[in-house]
Amino acid sequence: MGHWEDFWWETHKELESLGLQKKFEEQLDKMRSQEKHQFKDSRERWRYALDKVIKEYRKSKKII
């Protein structure tokens, strides 16, 4: 179970350091109404949302 806790903690710290917590929460809210995310567990939804907001952040900052 420790690796799950590490994932949650690392995700939180990364979002906090980049100032993306609000965008992350918005993405999770959006995903709740999308059928393709309906059967994903929490960790899969968090990973998808994290990857998406970081990708958008890097694109906006022109970071590869």
Backbone hydrogen bonds, N-H to C=O, Kabsch-Sander energy under -0.5 kcal/mol:
donor,donor_aa,acceptor,acceptor_aa,energy
4,W,1,M,-0.8
5,E,1,M,-1.7
6,D,2,G,-2.3
7,F,3,H,-1.9
8,W,4,W,-2.3
9,W,5,E,-2.5
10,E,6,D,-3.1
11,T,7,F,-2.4
12,H,8,W,-2.4
13,K,9,W,-2.6
14,E,10,E,-2.4
15,L,11,T,-2.5
16,E,12,H,-2.5
17,S,13,K,-2.5
18,L,14,E,-1.8
19,G,15,L,-1.0
20,L,15,L,-2.5
21,Q,15,L,-0.5
24,F,20,L,-2.5
25,E,21,Q,-2.4
26,E,22,K,-2.3
27,Q,23,K,-2.3
28,L,24,F,-2.4
29,D,25,E,-2.3
30,K,26,E,-2.3
31,M,27,Q,-2.2
32,R,28,L,-1.3
33,S,29,D,-0.6
33,S,30,K,-1.0
34,Q,31,M,-1.3
35,E,33,S,-0.5
37,H,34,Q,-1.5
38,Q,35,E,-1.6
40,K,37,H,-1.3
45,R,41,D,-2.3
46,W,42,S,-2.8
47,R,43,R,-2.5
48,Y,44,E,-2.4
49,A,45,R,-2.8
50,L,46,W,-2.9
51,D,47,R,-2.7
52,K,48,Y,-2.3
53,V,49,A,-2.6
54,I,50,L,-2.3
55,K,51,D,-2.2
56,E,52,K,-2.3
57,Y,53,V,-2.2
58,R,54,I,-2.8
59,K,55,K,-2.2
60,S,56,E,-2.4
61,K,57,Y,-1.9
62,K,58,R,-0.6
62,K,59,K,-0.5
63,I,58,R,-3.1
